[in-house]
C-alpha cells in the first residue's frame, strides 16, 4: 500500500505570515489540528498544530491576530512522498513522534497530508500484514511510540535558609 492511497489530497495549508487567528480558523473549517506551512516557493517549510497555537497564545499574552505562524511553527518537518510505502510513513511517524506527515512531491510541492488516523481507517485486523497493508500491531506500535511520554527532567533546587 502506498501513501497516495490513504492520504488527504487537498490539505488546508497556511503561510508563515498567517496570523494564529487565521490559522485557527483554517483548522476549524478543515476539521483538522495540523497545517503544513508553505512558503512563496510552494515548498513546505514547517508545520503548525492546534497544540502549538494553544501554547503560544497561552504564554505570549497577545491576541491571536498579533502572533504569526512563523514565530510558532515547527521547522523540523518530518514528511513522506506519495509513492512511499505505508510502512515507511509509519516508521517516519514513530521516529519523529508525530501523528501527521506532509506528503511532498519530488519537486518539493505539498500534495497531501497523511495521518495515523488515515492509516488506521485502512488497517484491517483480519489481514495481519497481508499484501503490503499495515498490521494492526504495527499501527499500535506507532501509536505507542508517538504517545510515549518524555517528561522533562526535574532538577532539584537548593533551598537557602536566611
C-alpha positions in Angstrom: 0.0 0.0 0.0 1.3 3.5 -1.0 0.8 6.7 0.9 -1.1 8.1 -2.1 -3.8 5.5 -1.5 -4.7 6.8 2.0 -3.6 10.5 2.2 -5.8 13.5 2.1 -5.0 15.0 -1.3 -6.2 18.6 -0.8 -4.9 19.7 2.6 -5.5 23.0 4.2 -2.3 25.0 4.5 -1.1 28.4 5.5 1.9 30.6 5.0 4.5 31.8 7.5 2.9 35.3 7.6 -0.5 33.9 8.5 -1.6 35.0 12.0 -2.7 32.4 14.5 -6.4 33.6 14.4 -6.5 32.8 10.7 -4.6 29.5 11.1 -7.1 28.5 13.8 -10.0 29.4 11.5 -8.5 27.2 8.8 -8.2 24.3 11.2 -11.8 24.9 12.2 -13.1 24.9 8.6 -11.0 21.9 7.6 -11.7 20.0 10.8 -8.1 19.4 11.3 -5.4 20.1 14.0 -2.4 20.4 11.7 -1.4 22.8 8.9 1.6 22.5 6.7 3.3 25.9 6.3 4.1 26.6 2.7 6.4 29.4 1.6 6.1 31.5 -1.6 8.1 28.9 -3.5 5.3 26.4 -2.8 7.6 24.2 -0.7 6.7 23.1 2.8 8.9 25.0 5.3 7.2 24.0 8.6 4.1 22.7 10.3 1.8 24.1 13.0 -0.6 22.2 15.2 -3.5 23.2 17.3 -1.4 22.5 20.4 1.3 24.9 19.1 -1.3 27.6 18.8 -2.8 26.9 22.3 0.6 27.0 23.9 1.7 30.2 22.0 -1.5 32.1 22.9 -1.4 30.9 26.5 2.2 32.0 27.1 2.6 35.2 25.0 -0.2 37.4 26.3 -1.0 38.7 22.8 -4.2 38.4 20.7 -4.2 35.7 18.0 -4.1 38.3 15.3 -0.8 39.6 16.5 1.2 36.3 16.6 2.4 34.9 13.3 2.7 31.3 12.3 6.4 31.7 11.5 7.1 32.5 15.2 5.3 29.4 16.4 5.7 26.7 13.7 8.0 23.7 13.9 10.7 24.0 11.3 11.8 20.4 11.9 9.5 18.8 9.3 9.0 15.0 9.0 7.5 14.2 5.7 6.9 11.5 3.1 6.3 11.1 -0.6 3.1 9.9 -2.3 4.9 6.8 -3.7 6.4 5.8 -0.3 5.3 2.5 1.1 2.9 3.0 4.0 5.3 1.1 6.3 7.9 3.8 5.6 5.4 6.5 6.6 4.6 4.7 9.8 8.4 4.4 10.6 8.8 8.1 10.0 5.9 8.8 12.4 7.5 6.6 15.0 10.9 8.1 14.7 9.6 11.7 14.6 6.9 11.0 17.2 4.4 12.8 15.0 0.8 11.9 14.1 0.7 13.6 10.7 3.1 13.9 7.8 3.0 16.4 4.9 3.2 14.4 1.6 5.6 16.2 -0.6 6.3 15.5 -4.3 9.8 15.2 -5.7 9.6 18.9 -6.8 9.1 19.8 -3.1 5.4 20.8 -3.6 2.9 19.8 -1.0 0.5 17.3 -2.5 -1.3 15.9 0.6 -1.2 15.0 4.3 -1.3 11.5 5.8 -2.2 11.0 9.4 -2.1 8.0 11.7 -5.9 8.2 11.6 -5.9 7.8 7.8 -3.8 4.7 8.2 -6.0 3.2 11.0 -9.0 3.6 8.7 -7.2 1.4 6.1 -6.0 -1.2 8.5 -7.9 -4.5 8.6 -7.0 -6.5 11.7 -8.2 -9.7 10.0 -5.5 -9.3 7.3 -2.5 -9.4 9.5 0.2 -7.7 7.4 -1.2 -9.0 4.1 -0.4 -7.6 0.7 1.6 -4.6 1.9 -1.0 -3.3 4.3 0.0 -2.4 7.8 -0.9 -4.8 10.5 -2.9 -3.6 13.5 0.2 -4.5 15.6 2.4 -2.1 13.5 -0.1 0.7 13.9 -0.4 0.1 17.6 3.4 0.2 18.0 3.4 3.5 16.1 0.7 5.0 18.4 2.8 3.8 21.4 6.0 5.4 20.0 4.2 8.7 19.3 2.4 8.8 22.7 5.3 7.7 24.8 5.8 10.4 27.4 9.1 12.1 27.6 8.9 14.1 30.8 11.2 17.0 31.3 14.0 16.2 33.8 13.4 17.9 37.1 16.4 19.4 38.7 16.1 19.9 42.5 16.6 23.5 43.6 18.8 24.1 46.6 16.9 26.0 49.3 18.6 28.8 51.0 18.0 29.5 54.7 18.2 33.1 55.8 
